[in-house]
Amino acid sequence: MGRYYQDYVQMMRHWLSIDCLDLHHLSYEDLVADPKGEMGKVSDFLDVEFSEDCLHPERAGGVIQTASNTQARKPISASGLNDWKAYQPCLRELDPYLSDLDWERIIAERGAS
C-alpha cells in the first residue's frame, strides 16, 4: 500500500509539472475549516459563479453513481478528520514510504516553477 501511494504521488507530481494542465488542489481539512472560502476558490478555478448550494451537498438532488454516493450526500463536516488515528498503530510499517511525502511542499513546488 505504501508503494501504491508513492506511485500516486509520483503521478501527481508529473501532472503538476505540466504547465498547460491546470489543476486545483483542495484539502478537505481546509474545506472543513473554511467551506465558503475554499468553495469560492473552486468556483474561481472553474470560472463559474459561486453558489451557496455548494456548501450543502446534502441538499442536492440527482443521481450519484459512485462508490461514495452516501458520503457525497453528507454535510461538509470535520467529524471524520481524525478517524484515521485509531489505525495509526497498524500503519507504522508504512512510515518509510510516507515520511517524505508532504503534499503542501509538492503543491508549493508547482507554484515555484
C-alpha positions in Angstrom: 0.0 0.0 0.0 2.9 2.3 0.7 4.4 1.8 -2.7 1.0 2.4 -4.3 0.8 5.8 -2.5 4.3 6.6 -3.6 3.3 5.8 -7.2 0.2 8.0 -6.8 2.3 10.9 -5.5 4.8 10.5 -8.4 2.0 10.5 -10.9 0.5 13.7 -9.3 4.0 15.4 -9.4 4.1 14.6 -13.1 0.6 16.1 -13.8 1.5 19.1 -11.7 4.7 19.6 -13.7 2.8 20.1 -16.9 2.4 23.9 -17.4 -0.5 23.7 -19.8 -2.5 21.4 -17.5 -4.4 23.5 -14.9 -5.1 21.5 -11.7 -6.7 22.7 -8.4 -5.7 21.1 -5.2 -8.4 21.1 -2.5 -7.5 19.9 1.0 -10.5 18.5 2.9 -9.0 20.0 6.1 -9.1 23.4 4.5 -12.6 22.9 3.2 -13.9 22.0 6.6 -12.1 25.0 8.2 -13.4 27.5 5.6 -16.1 26.0 3.4 -17.2 29.2 1.8 -13.6 30.4 1.1 -12.5 27.1 -0.3 -15.6 26.6 -2.5 -15.1 30.2 -3.6 -11.6 29.2 -4.8 -13.1 26.2 -6.6 -15.7 28.4 -8.3 -13.0 30.8 -9.3 -10.8 28.0 -10.7 -13.8 26.6 -12.7 -14.7 30.2 -13.8 -18.3 29.7 -12.6 -20.4 31.9 -10.3 -20.2 30.8 -6.6 -23.4 29.3 -5.3 -24.3 28.8 -1.6 -25.6 25.4 -2.8 -22.0 24.2 -3.0 -21.9 24.5 0.8 -24.7 22.0 1.3 -24.2 18.8 -0.7 -26.7 17.0 1.5 -29.5 19.1 -0.1 -28.5 18.3 -3.7 -30.8 16.2 -5.9 -29.9 14.0 -8.7 -28.2 10.6 -9.0 -24.7 9.9 -7.8 -23.2 6.8 -9.4 -20.1 6.3 -7.4 -19.0 4.1 -4.5 -19.0 7.3 -2.3 -22.6 8.2 -3.0 -23.6 8.1 0.7 -20.6 10.3 1.6 -21.5 12.8 -1.1 -24.9 13.3 0.5 -23.5 14.2 3.9 -22.9 17.8 5.0 -19.3 19.2 5.0 -18.1 18.2 8.4 -14.9 17.7 10.4 -16.4 14.7 12.2 -14.2 12.1 10.5 -11.0 14.1 10.1 -9.2 12.2 12.9 -10.7 8.8 12.4 -7.5 7.5 10.8 -5.7 7.9 14.2 -7.5 4.8 15.5 -5.5 2.8 12.9 -2.2 4.7 13.5 -0.5 1.8 15.3 -1.3 -0.5 12.4 0.1 1.9 9.9 3.6 2.3 11.4 5.0 -0.1 8.8 4.1 2.5 6.1 6.2 5.2 7.7 9.2 4.6 5.5 7.0 5.0 2.4 5.2 8.1 3.6 7.7 10.1 5.6 8.9 12.2 2.7 5.6 12.8 1.1 4.5 16.3 2.0 1.5 17.5 -0.1 1.9 21.1 0.9 5.5 21.1 -0.3 4.6 19.3 -3.5 1.9 21.8 -4.3 4.2 24.7 -3.4 6.9 23.3 -5.8 4.4 23.7 -8.6 3.9 27.3 -7.7 7.6 27.9 -7.6 8.2 26.5 -11.1 
